[in-house]
Amino acid sequence: MAWGTEGRAAYGRDPERDQVGVVERIGERTWRLVLPFPKQESTLDLIELRR
């Protein structure tokens, strides 16, 4: 996890910020990123990416 003003975060550098998720293709030009139990504010984050 990186905040908006920070650069790219390296996985493993800070275990408190590491997250694991699943990317799945749900359409010809659509993908979904699923992050269960993120560290901040929610119990599930769903992010859809469209091209």
PDBQT receptor file of N, H, CA, C and O in Angstrom, charges set to zero:
ATOM      1  N   MET A   1       0.855  -1.170   0.000  1.00  0.00    +0.000 N 
ATOM      2  CA  MET A   1       0.000   0.000   0.000  1.00  0.00    +0.000 C 
ATOM      3  C   MET A   1       0.897   1.227   0.000  1.00  0.00    +0.000 C 
ATOM      4  O   MET A   1       1.850   1.306   0.775  1.00  0.00    +0.000 OA
ATOM      5  N   ALA A   2       0.595   2.174  -0.862  1.00  0.00    +0.000 N 
ATOM      6  H   ALA A   2      -0.179   2.110  -1.492  1.00  0.00    +0.000 HD
ATOM      7  CA  ALA A   2       1.309   3.451  -0.905  1.00  0.00    +0.000 C 
ATOM      8  C   ALA A   2       0.281   4.571  -0.900  1.00  0.00    +0.000 C 
ATOM      9  O   ALA A   2      -0.751   4.478  -1.564  1.00  0.00    +0.000 OA
ATOM     10  N   TRP A   3       0.561   5.609  -0.163  1.00  0.00    +0.000 N 
ATOM     11  H   TRP A   3       1.399   5.685   0.377  1.00  0.00    +0.000 HD
ATOM     12  CA  TRP A   3      -0.337   6.766  -0.128  1.00  0.00    +0.000 C 
ATOM     13  C   TRP A   3      -0.069   7.639  -1.337  1.00  0.00    +0.000 C 
ATOM     14  O   TRP A   3       0.990   7.529  -1.956  1.00  0.00    +0.000 OA
ATOM     15  N   GLY A   4      -1.009   8.503  -1.683  1.00  0.00    +0.000 N 
ATOM     16  H   GLY A   4      -1.869   8.592  -1.180  1.00  0.00    +0.000 HD
ATOM     17  CA  GLY A   4      -0.949   9.304  -2.907  1.00  0.00    +0.000 C 
ATOM     18  C   GLY A   4       0.302  10.131  -3.101  1.00  0.00    +0.000 C 
ATOM     19  O   GLY A   4       0.720  10.339  -4.240  1.00  0.00    +0.000 OA
ATOM     20  N   THR A   5       0.912  10.607  -2.040  1.00  0.00    +0.000 N 
ATOM     21  H   THR A   5       0.572  10.438  -1.114  1.00  0.00    +0.000 HD
ATOM     22  CA  THR A   5       2.096  11.467  -2.178  1.00  0.00    +0.000 C 
ATOM     23  C   THR A   5       3.392  10.681  -2.175  1.00  0.00    +0.000 C 
ATOM     24  O   THR A   5       4.462  11.257  -2.371  1.00  0.00    +0.000 OA
ATOM     25  N   GLU A   6       3.317   9.373  -1.957  1.00  0.00    +0.000 N 
ATOM     26  H   GLU A   6       2.448   8.905  -1.798  1.00  0.00    +0.000 HD
ATOM     27  CA  GLU A   6       4.514   8.542  -1.912  1.00  0.00    +0.000 C 
ATOM     28  C   GLU A   6       4.770   7.920  -3.284  1.00  0.00    +0.000 C 
ATOM     29  O   GLU A   6       3.881   7.842  -4.131  1.00  0.00    +0.000 OA
ATOM     30  N   GLY A   7       5.989   7.490  -3.470  1.00  0.00    +0.000 N 
ATOM     31  H   GLY A   7       6.712   7.554  -2.781  1.00  0.00    +0.000 HD
ATOM     32  CA  GLY A   7       6.332   6.761  -4.683  1.00  0.00    +0.000 C 
ATOM     33  C   GLY A   7       5.894   5.308  -4.562  1.00  0.00    +0.000 C 
ATOM     34  O   GLY A   7       5.116   4.951  -3.678  1.00  0.00    +0.000 OA
ATOM     35  N   ARG A   8       6.392   4.500  -5.439  1.00  0.00    +0.000 N 
ATOM     36  H   ARG A   8       7.024   4.791  -6.158  1.00  0.00    +0.000 HD
ATOM     37  CA  ARG A   8       6.052   3.078  -5.457  1.00  0.00    +0.000 C 
ATOM     38  C   ARG A   8       6.542   2.389  -4.180  1.00  0.00    +0.000 C 
ATOM     39  O   ARG A   8       7.675   2.604  -3.749  1.00  0.00    +0.000 OA
ATOM     40  N   ALA A   9       5.697   1.574  -3.586  1.00  0.00    +0.000 N 
ATOM     41  H   ALA A   9       4.776   1.400  -3.935  1.00  0.00    +0.000 HD
ATOM     42  CA  ALA A   9       6.046   0.855  -2.363  1.00  0.00    +0.000 C 
ATOM     43  C   ALA A   9       6.590  -0.531  -2.719  1.00  0.00    +0.000 C 
ATOM     44  O   ALA A   9       6.094  -1.181  -3.639  1.00  0.00    +0.000 OA
ATOM     45  N   ALA A  10       7.598  -0.973  -1.996  1.00  0.00    +0.000 N 
ATOM     46  H   ALA A  10       8.001  -0.445  -1.248  1.00  0.00    +0.000 HD
ATOM     47  CA  ALA A  10       8.174  -2.300  -2.222  1.00  0.00    +0.000 C 
ATOM     48  C   ALA A  10       7.529  -3.305  -1.276  1.00  0.00    +0.000 C 
ATOM     49  O   ALA A  10       7.472  -3.077  -0.067  1.00  0.00    +0.000 OA
ATOM     50  N   TYR A  11       7.043  -4.415  -1.824  1.00  0.00    +0.000 N 
ATOM     51  H   TYR A  11       7.090  -4.600  -2.806  1.00  0.00    +0.000 HD
ATOM     52  CA  TYR A  11       6.423  -5.459  -1.006  1.00  0.00    +0.000 C 
ATOM     53  C   TYR A  11       7.475  -6.046  -0.074  1.00  0.00    +0.000 C 
ATOM     54  O   TYR A  11       8.584  -6.364  -0.504  1.00  0.00    +0.000 OA
ATOM     55  N   GLY A  12       7.130  -6.190   1.196  1.00  0.00    +0.000 N 
ATOM     56  H   GLY A  12       6.229  -5.932   1.546  1.00  0.00    +0.000 HD
ATOM     57  CA  GLY A  12       8.041  -6.767   2.164  1.00  0.00    +0.000 C 
ATOM     58  C   GLY A  12       8.841  -5.745   2.958  1.00  0.00    +0.000 C 
ATOM     59  O   GLY A  12       9.424  -6.087   3.987  1.00  0.00    +0.000 OA
ATOM     60  N   ARG A  13       8.878  -4.509   2.505  1.00  0.00    +0.000 N 
ATOM     61  H   ARG A  13       8.404  -4.232   1.669  1.00  0.00    +0.000 HD
ATOM     62  CA  ARG A  13       9.622  -3.470   3.210  1.00  0.00    +0.000 C 
ATOM     63  C   ARG A  13       8.958  -3.130   4.543  1.00  0.00    +0.000 C 
ATOM     64  O   ARG A  13       9.641  -2.924   5.546  1.00  0.00    +0.000 OA
ATOM     65  N   ASP A  14       7.634  -3.071   4.551  1.00  0.00    +0.000 N 
ATOM     66  H   ASP A  14       7.079  -3.238   3.736  1.00  0.00    +0.000 HD
ATOM     67  CA  ASP A  14       6.878  -2.753   5.762  1.00  0.00    +0.000 C 
ATOM     68  C   ASP A  14       5.688  -3.712   5.851  1.00  0.00    +0.000 C 
ATOM     69  O   ASP A  14       4.671  -3.483   5.197  1.00  0.00    +0.000 OA
ATOM     70  N   PRO A  15       5.794  -4.779   6.645  1.00  0.00    +0.000 N 
ATOM     71  CA  PRO A  15       4.727  -5.780   6.722  1.00  0.00    +0.000 C 
ATOM     72  C   PRO A  15       3.350  -5.214   7.080  1.00  0.00    +0.000 C 
ATOM     73  O   PRO A  15       2.336  -5.804   6.707  1.00  0.00    +0.000 OA
ATOM     74  N   GLU A  16       3.292  -4.110   7.778  1.00  0.00    +0.000 N 
ATOM     75  H   GLU A  16       4.115  -3.631   8.081  1.00  0.00    +0.000 HD
ATOM     76  CA  GLU A  16       2.009  -3.488   8.122  1.00  0.00    +0.000 C 
ATOM     77  C   GLU A  16       1.278  -2.954   6.897  1.00  0.00    +0.000 C 
ATOM     78  O   GLU A  16       0.066  -2.745   6.950  1.00  0.00    +0.000 OA
ATOM     79  N   ARG A  17       1.984  -2.731   5.801  1.00  0.00    +0.000 N 
ATOM     80  H   ARG A  17       2.969  -2.902   5.758  1.00  0.00    +0.000 HD
ATOM     81  CA  ARG A  17       1.374  -2.173   4.594  1.00  0.00    +0.000 C 
ATOM     82  C   ARG A  17       1.213  -3.194   3.475  1.00  0.00    +0.000 C 
ATOM     83  O   ARG A  17       0.589  -2.893   2.458  1.00  0.00    +0.000 OA
ATOM     84  N   ASP A  18       1.757  -4.383   3.640  1.00  0.00    +0.000 N 
ATOM     85  H   ASP A  18       2.264  -4.628   4.466  1.00  0.00    +0.000 HD
ATOM     86  CA  ASP A  18       1.640  -5.419   2.611  1.00  0.00    +0.000 C 
ATOM     87  C   ASP A  18       0.193  -5.901   2.516  1.00  0.00    +0.000 C 
ATOM     88  O   ASP A  18      -0.488  -6.039   3.533  1.00  0.00    +0.000 OA
ATOM     89  N   GLN A  19      -0.271  -6.155   1.299  1.00  0.00    +0.000 N 
ATOM     90  H   GLN A  19       0.282  -6.043   0.473  1.00  0.00    +0.000 HD
ATOM     91  CA  GLN A  19      -1.609  -6.684   1.066  1.00  0.00    +0.000 C 
ATOM     92  C   GLN A  19      -1.541  -7.751  -0.014  1.00  0.00    +0.000 C 
ATOM     93  O   GLN A  19      -0.676  -7.713  -0.888  1.00  0.00    +0.000 OA
ATOM     94  N   VAL A  20      -2.456  -8.697   0.057  1.00  0.00    +0.000 N 
ATOM     95  H   VAL A  20      -3.159  -8.728   0.767  1.00  0.00    +0.000 HD
ATOM     96  CA  VAL A  20      -2.547  -9.752  -0.949  1.00  0.00    +0.000 C 
ATOM     97  C   VAL A  20      -3.935  -9.678  -1.562  1.00  0.00    +0.000 C 
ATOM     98  O   VAL A  20      -4.924  -9.491  -0.854  1.00  0.00    +0.000 OA
ATOM     99  N   GLY A  21      -4.007  -9.822  -2.867  1.00  0.00    +0.000 N 
ATOM    100  H   GLY A  21      -3.203  -9.974  -3.442  1.00  0.00    +0.000 HD
ATOM    101  CA  GLY A  21      -5.288  -9.779  -3.540  1.00  0.00    +0.000 C 
ATOM    102  C   GLY A  21      -5.311 -10.718  -4.734  1.00  0.00    +0.000 C 
ATOM    103  O   GLY A  21      -4.340 -11.420  -5.017  1.00  0.00    +0.000 OA
ATOM    104  N   VAL A  22      -6.441 -10.713  -5.425  1.00  0.00    +0.000 N 
ATOM    105  H   VAL A  22      -7.230 -10.143  -5.195  1.00  0.00    +0.000 HD
ATOM    106  CA  VAL A  22      -6.640 -11.551  -6.608  1.00  0.00    +0.000 C 
ATOM    107  C   VAL A  22      -7.094 -10.652  -7.749  1.00  0.00    +0.000 C 
ATOM    108  O   VAL A  22      -7.973  -9.807  -7.578  1.00  0.00    +0.000 OA
ATOM    109  N   VAL A  23      -6.481 -10.844  -8.919  1.00  0.00    +0.000 N 
ATOM    110  H   VAL A  23      -5.767 -11.531  -9.058  1.00  0.00    +0.000 HD
ATOM    111  CA  VAL A  23      -6.920 -10.145 -10.133  1.00  0.00    +0.000 C 
ATOM    112  C   VAL A  23      -7.610 -11.181 -11.008  1.00  0.00    +0.000 C 
ATOM    113  O   VAL A  23      -7.051 -12.242 -11.286  1.00  0.00    +0.000 OA
ATOM    114  N   GLU A  24      -8.834 -10.865 -11.443  1.00  0.00    +0.000 N 
ATOM    115  H   GLU A  24      -9.288 -10.003 -11.217  1.00  0.00    +0.000 HD
ATOM    116  CA  GLU A  24      -9.564 -11.795 -12.294  1.00  0.00    +0.000 C 
ATOM    117  C   GLU A  24     -10.154 -11.063 -13.492  1.00  0.00    +0.000 C 
ATOM    118  O   GLU A  24     -10.615  -9.927 -13.382  1.00  0.00    +0.000 OA
ATOM    119  N   ARG A  25     -10.131 -11.726 -14.619  1.00  0.00    +0.000 N 
ATOM    120  H   ARG A  25      -9.757 -12.649 -14.708  1.00  0.00    +0.000 HD
ATOM    121  CA  ARG A  25     -10.726 -11.159 -15.826  1.00  0.00    +0.000 C 
ATOM    122  C   ARG A  25     -12.219 -11.444 -15.796  1.00  0.00    +0.000 C 
ATOM    123  O   ARG A  25     -12.637 -12.596 -15.679  1.00  0.00    +0.000 OA
ATOM    124  N   ILE A  26     -13.030 -10.376 -15.902  1.00  0.00    +0.000 N 
ATOM    125  H   ILE A  26     -12.691  -9.440 -15.997  1.00  0.00    +0.000 HD
ATOM    126  CA  ILE A  26     -14.482 -10.555 -15.826  1.00  0.00    +0.000 C 
ATOM    127  C   ILE A  26     -15.175 -10.134 -17.113  1.00  0.00    +0.000 C 
ATOM    128  O   ILE A  26     -16.403 -10.172 -17.194  1.00  0.00    +0.000 OA
ATOM    129  N   GLY A  27     -14.415  -9.737 -18.108  1.00  0.00    +0.000 N 
ATOM    130  H   GLY A  27     -13.417  -9.706 -18.043  1.00  0.00    +0.000 HD
ATOM    131  CA  GLY A  27     -14.968  -9.352 -19.400  1.00  0.00    +0.000 C 
ATOM    132  C   GLY A  27     -13.846  -9.208 -20.401  1.00  0.00    +0.000 C 
ATOM    133  O   GLY A  27     -12.672  -9.324 -20.050  1.00  0.00    +0.000 OA
ATOM    134  N   GLU A  28     -14.204  -8.955 -21.641  1.00  0.00    +0.000 N 
ATOM    135  H   GLU A  28     -15.158  -8.860 -21.926  1.00  0.00    +0.000 HD
ATOM    136  CA  GLU A  28     -13.198  -8.843 -22.690  1.00  0.00    +0.000 C 
ATOM    137  C   GLU A  28     -12.186  -7.747 -22.398  1.00  0.00    +0.000 C 
ATOM    138  O   GLU A  28     -10.997  -7.901 -22.676  1.00  0.00    +0.000 OA
ATOM    139  N   ARG A  29     -12.661  -6.637 -21.836  1.00  0.00    +0.000 N 
ATOM    140  H   ARG A  29     -13.627  -6.512 -21.611  1.00  0.00    +0.000 HD
ATOM    141  CA  ARG A  29     -11.771  -5.518 -21.534  1.00  0.00    +0.000 C 
ATOM    142  C   ARG A  29     -11.909  -5.042 -20.085  1.00  0.00    +0.000 C 
ATOM    143  O   ARG A  29     -11.653  -3.877 -19.781  1.00  0.00    +0.000 OA
ATOM    144  N   THR A  30     -12.313  -5.950 -19.199  1.00  0.00    +0.000 N 
ATOM    145  H   THR A  30     -12.521  -6.897 -19.446  1.00  0.00    +0.000 HD
ATOM    146  CA  THR A  30     -12.550  -5.591 -17.809  1.00  0.00    +0.000 C 
ATOM    147  C   THR A  30     -11.893  -6.602 -16.871  1.00  0.00    +0.000 C 
ATOM    148  O   THR A  30     -12.005  -7.813 -17.059  1.00  0.00    +0.000 OA
ATOM    149  N   TRP A  31     -11.208  -6.077 -15.865  1.00  0.00    +0.000 N 
ATOM    150  H   TRP A  31     -11.117  -5.093 -15.713  1.00  0.00    +0.000 HD
ATOM    151  CA  TRP A  31     -10.540  -6.882 -14.847  1.00  0.00    +0.000 C 
ATOM    152  C   TRP A  31     -11.017  -6.419 -13.477  1.00  0.00    +0.000 C 
ATOM    153  O   TRP A  31     -11.434  -5.271 -13.320  1.00  0.00    +0.000 OA
ATOM    154  N   ARG A  32     -10.957  -7.298 -12.493  1.00  0.00    +0.000 N 
ATOM    155  H   ARG A  32     -10.618  -8.230 -12.621  1.00  0.00    +0.000 HD
ATOM    156  CA  ARG A  32     -11.349  -6.949 -11.127  1.00  0.00    +0.000 C 
ATOM    157  C   ARG A  32     -10.217  -7.318 -10.172  1.00  0.00    +0.000 C 
ATOM    158  O   ARG A  32      -9.682  -8.426 -10.223  1.00  0.00    +0.000 OA
ATOM    159  N   LEU A  33      -9.863  -6.382  -9.308  1.00  0.00    +0.000 N 
ATOM    160  H   LEU A  33     -10.297  -5.482  -9.267  1.00  0.00    +0.000 HD
ATOM    161  CA  LEU A  33      -8.893  -6.610  -8.241  1.00  0.00    +0.000 C 
ATOM    162  C   LEU A  33      -9.664  -6.738  -6.935  1.00  0.00    +0.000 C 
ATOM    163  O   LEU A  33     -10.409  -5.831  -6.565  1.00  0.00    +0.000 OA
ATOM    164  N   VAL A  34      -9.495  -7.855  -6.234  1.00  0.00    +0.000 N 
ATOM    165  H   VAL A  34      -8.890  -8.592  -6.534  1.00  0.00    +0.000 HD
ATOM    166  CA  VAL A  34     -10.188  -8.125  -4.975  1.00  0.00    +0.000 C 
ATOM    167  C   VAL A  34      -9.145  -8.149  -3.856  1.00  0.00    +0.000 C 
ATOM    168  O   VAL A  34      -8.201  -8.938  -3.896  1.00  0.00    +0.000 OA
ATOM    169  N   LEU A  35      -9.322  -7.284  -2.867  1.00  0.00    +0.000 N 
ATOM    170  H   LEU A  35     -10.089  -6.643  -2.835  1.00  0.00    +0.000 HD
ATOM    171  CA  LEU A  35      -8.418  -7.209  -1.714  1.00  0.00    +0.000 C 
ATOM    172  C   LEU A  35      -9.222  -7.492  -0.447  1.00  0.00    +0.000 C 
ATOM    173  O   LEU A  35      -9.902  -6.601   0.060  1.00  0.00    +0.000 OA
ATOM    174  N   PRO A  36      -9.154  -8.720   0.073  1.00  0.00    +0.000 N 
ATOM    175  CA  PRO A  36      -9.894  -9.032   1.296  1.00  0.00    +0.000 C 
ATOM    176  C   PRO A  36      -9.172  -8.492   2.533  1.00  0.00    +0.000 C 
ATOM    177  O   PRO A  36      -7.947  -8.565   2.633  1.00  0.00    +0.000 OA
ATOM    178  N   PHE A  37      -9.934  -7.962   3.450  1.00  0.00    +0.000 N 
ATOM    179  H   PHE A  37     -10.929  -7.903   3.370  1.00  0.00    +0.000 HD
ATOM    180  CA  PHE A  37      -9.443  -7.441   4.725  1.00  0.00    +0.000 C 
ATOM    181  C   PHE A  37      -8.256  -6.486   4.587  1.00  0.00    +0.000 C 
ATOM    182  O   PHE A  37      -7.195  -6.725   5.165  1.00  0.00    +0.000 OA
ATOM    183  N   PRO A  38      -8.433  -5.401   3.817  1.00  0.00    +0.000 N 
ATOM    184  CA  PRO A  38      -7.361  -4.408   3.724  1.00  0.00    +0.000 C 
ATOM    185  C   PRO A  38      -7.129  -3.749   5.089  1.00  0.00    +0.000 C 
ATOM    186  O   PRO A  38      -7.991  -3.808   5.967  1.00  0.00    +0.000 OA
ATOM    187  N   LYS A  39      -5.989  -3.136   5.255  1.00  0.00    +0.000 N 
ATOM    188  H   LYS A  39      -5.289  -3.088   4.542  1.00  0.00    +0.000 HD
ATOM    189  CA  LYS A  39      -5.622  -2.539   6.549  1.00  0.00    +0.000 C 
ATOM    190  C   LYS A  39      -6.468  -1.325   6.910  1.00  0.00    +0.000 C 
ATOM    191  O   LYS A  39      -6.628  -1.035   8.096  1.00  0.00    +0.000 OA
ATOM    192  N   GLN A  40      -7.011  -0.612   5.943  1.00  0.00    +0.000 N 
ATOM    193  H   GLN A  40      -6.881  -0.848   4.980  1.00  0.00    +0.000 HD
ATOM    194  CA  GLN A  40      -7.715   0.635   6.210  1.00  0.00    +0.000 C 
ATOM    195  C   GLN A  40      -9.198   0.548   5.890  1.00  0.00    +0.000 C 
ATOM    196  O   GLN A  40      -9.560   0.166   4.777  1.00  0.00    +0.000 OA
ATOM    197  N   GLU A  41     -10.054   0.888   6.822  1.00  0.00    +0.000 N 
ATOM    198  H   GLU A  41      -9.760   1.199   7.726  1.00  0.00    +0.000 HD
ATOM    199  CA  GLU A  41     -11.444   1.281   6.634  1.00  0.00    +0.000 C 
ATOM    200  C   GLU A  41     -12.477   0.247   6.210  1.00  0.00    +0.000 C 
ATOM    201  O   GLU A  41     -13.663   0.497   6.423  1.00  0.00    +0.000 OA
ATOM    202  N   SER A  42     -12.127  -0.880   5.633  1.00  0.00    +0.000 N 
ATOM    203  H   SER A  42     -11.163  -1.083   5.460  1.00  0.00    +0.000 HD
ATOM    204  CA  SER A  42     -13.154  -1.780   5.119  1.00  0.00    +0.000 C 
ATOM    205  C   SER A  42     -12.787  -3.235   5.369  1.00  0.00    +0.000 C 
ATOM    206  O   SER A  42     -11.709  -3.533   5.884  1.00  0.00    +0.000 OA
ATOM    207  N   THR A  43     -13.685  -4.135   5.003  1.00  0.00    +0.000 N 
ATOM    208  H   THR A  43     -14.561  -3.893   4.585  1.00  0.00    +0.000 HD
ATOM    209  CA  THR A  43     -13.388  -5.565   5.103  1.00  0.00    +0.000 C 
ATOM    210  C   THR A  43     -13.160  -6.194   3.734  1.00  0.00    +0.000 C 
ATOM    211  O   THR A  43     -12.685  -7.326   3.642  1.00  0.00    +0.000 OA
ATOM    212  N   LEU A  44     -13.498  -5.464   2.661  1.00  0.00    +0.000 N 
ATOM    213  H   LEU A  44     -13.884  -4.544   2.735  1.00  0.00    +0.000 HD
ATOM    214  CA  LEU A  44     -13.276  -5.959   1.308  1.00  0.00    +0.000 C 
ATOM    215  C   LEU A  44     -13.206  -4.774   0.361  1.00  0.00    +0.000 C 
ATOM    216  O   LEU A  44     -14.085  -3.912   0.373  1.00  0.00    +0.000 OA
ATOM    217  N   ASP A  45     -12.156  -4.727  -0.467  1.00  0.00    +0.000 N 
ATOM    218  H   ASP A  45     -11.442  -5.427  -0.477  1.00  0.00    +0.000 HD
ATOM    219  CA  ASP A  45     -12.044  -3.709  -1.509  1.00  0.00    +0.000 C 
ATOM    220  C   ASP A  45     -12.172  -4.395  -2.864  1.00  0.00    +0.000 C 
ATOM    221  O   ASP A  45     -11.498  -5.392  -3.125  1.00  0.00    +0.000 OA
ATOM    222  N   LEU A  46     -13.037  -3.861  -3.728  1.00  0.00    +0.000 N 
ATOM    223  H   LEU A  46     -13.585  -3.052  -3.516  1.00  0.00    +0.000 HD
ATOM    224  CA  LEU A  46     -13.191  -4.327  -5.111  1.00  0.00    +0.000 C 
ATOM    225  C   LEU A  46     -12.847  -3.167  -6.015  1.00  0.00    +0.000 C 
ATOM    226  O   LEU A  46     -13.420  -2.083  -5.898  1.00  0.00    +0.000 OA
ATOM    227  N   ILE A  47     -11.910  -3.396  -6.917  1.00  0.00    +0.000 N 
ATOM    228  H   ILE A  47     -11.445  -4.276  -7.013  1.00  0.00    +0.000 HD
ATOM    229  CA  ILE A  47     -11.500  -2.358  -7.856  1.00  0.00    +0.000 C 
ATOM    230  C   ILE A  47     -11.647  -2.921  -9.264  1.00  0.00    +0.000 C 
ATOM    231  O   ILE A  47     -11.023  -3.928  -9.602  1.00  0.00    +0.000 OA
ATOM    232  N   GLU A  48     -12.474  -2.270 -10.092  1.00  0.00    +0.000 N 
ATOM    233  H   GLU A  48     -12.981  -1.452  -9.818  1.00  0.00    +0.000 HD
ATOM    234  CA  GLU A  48     -12.629  -2.713 -11.473  1.00  0.00    +0.000 C 
ATOM    235  C   GLU A  48     -11.795  -1.849 -12.393  1.00  0.00    +0.000 C 
ATOM    236  O   GLU A  48     -11.800  -0.622 -12.297  1.00  0.00    +0.000 OA
ATOM    237  N   LEU A  49     -11.080  -2.509 -13.284  1.00  0.00    +0.000 N 
ATOM    238  H   LEU A  49     -11.075  -3.506 -13.362  1.00  0.00    +0.000 HD
ATOM    239  CA  LEU A  49     -10.207  -1.844 -14.240  1.00  0.00    +0.000 C 
ATOM    240  C   LEU A  49     -10.771  -2.090 -15.635  1.00  0.00    +0.000 C 
ATOM    241  O   LEU A  49     -11.010  -3.231 -16.032  1.00  0.00    +0.000 OA
ATOM    242  N   ARG A  50     -10.978  -1.010 -16.366  1.00  0.00    +0.000 N 
ATOM    243  H   ARG A  50     -10.784  -0.083 -16.044  1.00  0.00    +0.000 HD
ATOM    244  CA  ARG A  50     -11.533  -1.128 -17.726  1.00  0.00    +0.000 C 
ATOM    245  C   ARG A  50     -10.605  -0.463 -18.705  1.00  0.00    +0.000 C 
ATOM    246  O   ARG A  50     -10.012   0.580 -18.429  1.00  0.00    +0.000 OA
ATOM    247  N   ARG A  51     -10.495  -1.084 -19.841  1.00  0.00    +0.000 N 
ATOM    248  H   ARG A  51     -10.977  -1.931 -20.065  1.00  0.00    +0.000 HD
ATOM    249  CA  ARG A  51      -9.625  -0.534 -20.879  1.00  0.00    +0.000 C 
ATOM    250  C   ARG A  51     -10.443  -0.047 -22.024  1.00  0.00    +0.000 C 
ATOM    251  O   ARG A  51      -9.895   0.454 -23.005  1.00  0.00    +0.000 OA
TER     252      ARG A  51
